[in-house]
Amino acid sequence: MTRQWVTSETRGALAVLAAPTTALVVLFVVPFAVLVQMSMLKFPPNETSGLTLGHYRDVITDPLNVKIVLTTFAMVTAAMAVMLLIALPLAYYMVFKAGRRELFLLLAIVVADELAPVVRVYAWQVILGRNGLINSILPGPPVDWLLYSPFAVVIALVTSYITYTTIPIYAAMKAIEPVTLEAATDLGAGLFHQFWRILLPLAAPGILVAAILVYIPMYADFVAADILGGPSSYMLGQRVRDVILEEGDWGTGSAMNIVFALIAYRLSRLNRMAT
């Protein structure tokens, strides 16, 4: 009787797990295996093409790729820094100072993200353009570097990902007891020391989660750079797309994606160890 009960319980568990496991295999494992195969397959593929690791060597040693990586790193890091400068005080205000306005601000941040990304980027093209809103306010001749520059791309990235930066930090600060800050105030700690010694360490898990959700995806973003960027703001997302679709080099493009996936996995492991 016990054996029959265990068997039926096991069958029930397997039935529950069957659908998500199948979806994981079909939607992730199989495409990833195809991507790995493509990254090692000589192109154009034929009966004698065979496998090679040359695509990975090209990704790492190509001077153009190195230059694009440095450019992308600079813009993405600048955007992440700006978002943290906005998200940290905003999350602090929502948790500890907003009171009844907390829910309204949280909903406003979420609703603001519902605008289509392409529409948001095109809106910045209108705002930053030579005849746009900002140039119409500024005195003197129009400022040309506002658009088609790294500055414009950074602004677009910030507005596109600020929601995903703020919410994890807000959730981490929400777990901080207000009495902790009250005790620090009673002991003579100023706002800076409260932020540096209490808020920042306790909010660190949320900051790391935000980095995983935002920092890595920004490397693959190409919409903002396509619409608002210029030759000086050519990003990795554009490079991968152009290598595959314009140059037809599926091997190198697949190798680039594998390298990005490994970096993202390593960062997620660091986040897990930190929390």
Helices and strands as residue ranges (DSSP letters): H 2-24, I 25-29, H 30-40, H 54-61, H 63-92, I 93-97, H 101-112, H 117-128, H 133-137, G 144-146, H 150-174, H 178-186, H 191-194, I 195-199, H 200-210, I 211-215, H 216-220, H 223-228, G 231-233, H 236-241, I 242-246, H 250-274
